[in-house]
Amino acid sequence: MSDTAITLTLPEVIKDLWAAQQALAKHYADTGLKFTLDGRLVGDIAEALALDHFDLKPPSKRIGGVDALTRLGKTVQVKATGNPTSGPAFTPGRGCAEYLLFFAIDFEANTASVIYNGPEAPVRALLPAKEWTGTKVLPLPEMVRLAKNVAPSEMIAYTARPVAVAA
């Protein structure tokens, strides 16, 4: 793996979304509700980033566990977290992809860092071998360790693109 980490600047609209979430949490601070940006929204943001910044295209039909395709038709799963200490979350019964892109999104800094870009199989090997239920979150240090073992030839091509400014 390259020693140069890829950090992307998020579009301003995502910064605006984060500011709105912070204001909402502050407004309802006495309730204990956090209104966190997580789950589907964070995943969709990561998928958009992957399509914008890597040589990928959306699949013509949605398939479980596959969020994008390389130009050669290889399958890619995109995972993300907004939690600075968390690895990717997996649920059972989802399909497997040939590649995995895992992003750590820092909403306050309005950036996303690519933590893992490579084959999905070594990551899946960290999941329970037998059937399991619920969501399994892999340890972030394990993702960083695996990323160091990915050869550049095993990575999805990064295509630096300028960030579009919202009108």
C-alpha positions in Angstrom: 0.0 0.0 0.0 1.1 3.5 -0.6 2.3 5.5 2.4 0.3 8.4 1.1 -3.2 8.3 2.4 -6.0 9.5 0.2 -8.1 12.2 1.9 -11.0 13.7 0.0 -12.6 17.1 0.6 -16.4 16.6 0.8 -18.8 18.8 -1.1 -20.1 21.9 0.7 -23.6 20.4 0.8 -22.3 17.7 3.1 -20.7 20.4 5.4 -24.1 22.1 5.4 -25.8 18.8 6.3 -23.4 18.3 9.2 -24.0 21.9 10.5 -27.8 21.3 10.4 -27.4 18.1 12.3 -25.2 19.9 14.9 -27.8 22.6 15.3 -30.6 20.1 15.7 -28.7 18.2 18.4 -28.0 21.4 20.2 -31.7 22.5 20.0 -32.8 19.2 21.6 -29.8 18.8 23.9 -32.1 18.5 27.0 -33.7 15.4 25.5 -30.4 13.4 25.2 -31.1 12.7 21.5 -28.1 13.0 19.2 -29.5 12.9 15.7 -26.3 11.3 14.5 -25.4 11.0 10.9 -25.0 7.3 10.5 -26.4 4.2 8.8 -27.8 4.6 5.3 -27.0 8.3 5.0 -23.3 7.8 5.7 -23.2 4.8 3.4 -24.8 6.7 0.6 -22.4 9.6 1.0 -19.5 7.1 0.8 -20.9 5.5 -2.3 -21.2 8.9 -4.0 -17.6 9.7 -3.0 -16.4 6.3 -4.4 -18.2 7.0 -7.7 -16.8 10.5 -7.9 -13.2 9.8 -7.0 -12.5 6.2 -8.2 -12.7 4.6 -11.6 -16.1 3.1 -10.8 -19.6 3.0 -12.3 -22.9 2.2 -10.6 -24.3 -1.3 -11.2 -27.2 -1.4 -13.7 -29.2 -3.3 -11.0 -28.7 -3.2 -7.2 -27.3 -6.4 -5.8 -26.8 -7.1 -2.1 -23.3 -6.3 -1.0 -22.4 -4.7 -4.4 -22.4 -0.9 -4.6 -20.3 -0.3 -7.7 -18.4 -1.9 -10.5 -14.9 -1.3 -11.9 -14.6 -0.5 -15.6 -13.7 -4.2 -16.1 -16.9 -5.3 -14.3 -15.4 -6.4 -11.0 -17.7 -5.9 -8.0 -17.1 -3.4 -5.3 -18.6 -2.9 -1.9 -18.4 0.5 -0.2 -18.4 0.9 3.6 -18.0 4.0 5.7 -18.2 5.2 9.3 -18.6 8.6 10.8 -17.2 7.3 14.1 -13.4 8.0 14.3 -12.8 4.8 16.3 -14.9 2.4 14.3 -14.3 0.0 11.5 -16.8 -1.2 8.9 -20.1 -2.8 9.9 -21.3 -6.0 8.2 -24.6 -7.8 8.4 -25.1 -11.5 7.6 -26.8 -12.6 4.4 -25.3 -9.8 2.2 -23.5 -10.7 -1.0 -19.8 -10.5 -1.2 -17.8 -8.3 -3.6 -14.4 -8.7 -5.1 -13.2 -5.3 -3.8 -13.9 -3.2 -0.7 -13.5 0.6 -0.3 -13.8 1.7 3.4 -14.0 5.4 4.2 -13.7 7.2 7.6 -15.8 10.4 7.3 -14.9 13.4 9.5 -17.9 15.6 9.2 -16.4 18.4 11.3 -13.4 18.6 9.1 -15.5 18.0 6.0 -13.2 15.2 4.8 -13.2 11.5 4.1 -10.1 9.3 4.4 -9.7 6.0 2.5 -8.8 3.5 5.2 -9.0 0.4 3.0 -8.9 0.0 -0.8 -8.4 -3.6 -1.9 -9.7 -7.1 -2.1 -12.7 -7.8 0.1 -11.8 -11.4 1.0 -9.1 -10.6 3.6 -11.6 -8.3 5.4 -14.4 -10.9 5.2 -11.9 -13.3 6.8 -12.2 -11.3 10.0 -15.9 -12.0 10.3 -17.2 -15.1 12.1 -16.8 -18.3 10.2 -20.1 -19.7 11.3 -23.5 -18.2 10.8 -24.1 -15.1 12.9 -26.8 -12.6 13.5 -26.9 -8.8 14.0 -24.2 -6.4 12.9 -20.5 -7.1 13.3 -18.2 -4.1 13.4 -14.6 -4.9 12.6 -11.9 -3.2 14.6 -10.4 -0.1 12.9 -6.8 -1.2 13.8 -7.4 -4.4 11.9 -8.5 -2.5 8.8 -5.4 -0.3 8.9 -3.2 -3.4 9.3 -4.9 -5.1 6.3 -4.6 -2.0 4.2 -0.8 -2.0 4.7 -0.7 -5.4 3.0 -2.6 -4.3 -0.2 -0.3 -4.0 -3.2 -1.0 -1.0 -5.5 -2.0 -3.4 -8.3 -4.8 -4.7 -6.1 -6.3 -1.3 -5.5 -9.1 0.4 -7.3 -7.8 3.3 -9.4 -8.1 6.7 -7.7 -9.1 9.5 -10.0 -8.5 12.9 -8.5 -11.5 15.1 -9.4 -12.2 18.7 -8.3 -15.0 19.0 -5.8 -18.0 20.7 -7.3 -19.3 23.8 -5.4 -23.0 23.9 -4.7 -24.8 26.8 -6.5 
